[in-house]
Amino acid sequence: MRLILLLAAPLLLGGCLARTAVDIVTLPVKAVSAGVDAATTSQSEADERRGREMREEEERLGREARHREREQQRRAREQQEEEEEAAEPSS
């Protein structure tokens, strides 16, 4: 019984040892490639970032334009009220 287990052990463990050896050998390559991926930007990522920046800029400009429009309307309303008060005869 022991003889069979001893003869079968290298066959059964060979895959595990080979897989471990491959993992150890490829680990530095995987680490370097992950670092390169993190350090570089693909064209699609750059396009997405630029599109996001443009959209955020347009949103900011839109908010500023709405704010200016509200301020102009408020000033026009105040000016009209002042003119109406000045046009009313004093009692």
Helices and strands as residue ranges (DSSP letters): H 2-39, H 43-87
